[in-house]
């Protein structure tokens, strides 16, 4: 990127919560934490200090289909970021004391998300949409029971099975010398013969001819002593390779993707019905969801729902000014 003076790097590992069994539910997120806890060359403190000392930013996150470790540094410090990430990804010790200590941290994180109504309602939507037919319906972090029962041996086997070269993508942007970068990555990720061994091809999640998980209809609710009601209306979306995903991205932006969107303007700015309102679209290998999320006072629930449906059904949003959509057709759309 011409003119850039910094560099960003992401190491994307193709494993997430949907790749877990019932006994390893939460292992991807558990591993994300543990890879910061130390290697044969660096302690957990060494890993933390390395990029802090040069003013870098460093973090990770786990999703349903991948885990990402990322950093942003000044251009001169990119080799350091590559070396630290390579050490973490290929040389984690996953020591027993770290597993036990981090187990409590993750249980606290699960409790924190359980106290956030927006997180609770999104987990409810996923569970309702996919149920037990696919791990897409499970929360990414696991449950109290699955985290408490998980052993170091299970986590280590999960690490060795999924953290392999064939399942990893390294992306870098900014002030980058490609040749020097390739050399640095090769050196940093060559520990423990990580790049020299043979890895089995990663099995695609959406195999040819595989049946697409059906998104179920219905309603679910949880009662908590909160001041707000958090609502999500969702339905089946598109997969991440569907050609319509680009059109869906434009539609999502127009409907509820920013402060100029139809939902933000009508629900918040014009009517003052809610502080937070947005639409979303998530795409996976073989399924997807689209929807609207809003937080409002309990006595405004019905009015908010009516306005959301009105905005989603508006012909102008659909981009067709010649054909009116009948009430029956709108009802079928919302029913999925």
Secondary structure, 3 states (H helix, E strand, C coil): CCCCCEEEEEEEECCCHHHCCCCCCCHHHHHHHHCCCEECCCEHHHHHHHHHCCCCEEEEEECCCCEEEEEEEEHHHHHHHHHHHHHHHHHECCCHHHHHHHHHHHHHHHHHHHCCHHHHHHHHHHHHHHCCCCHHHCCCCCCHHHHHHCCHHHHHHHHHHHCCHHHEEEEEEECCCHHHHHHHHHHHCCHHHCCCCCCCCCCCCCCCCCCCCCCCCCCCCCCCCCCEEEEEEEEECCCCCCCCHHHHHHHHHHHHCCCCCHHHHHHHHHCCCEEEEEEEEEECCCCEEEEEEEEEEHHHHHHHHHHHHHHHHCHHHHCCCCCCCCHHHHHHHHHC
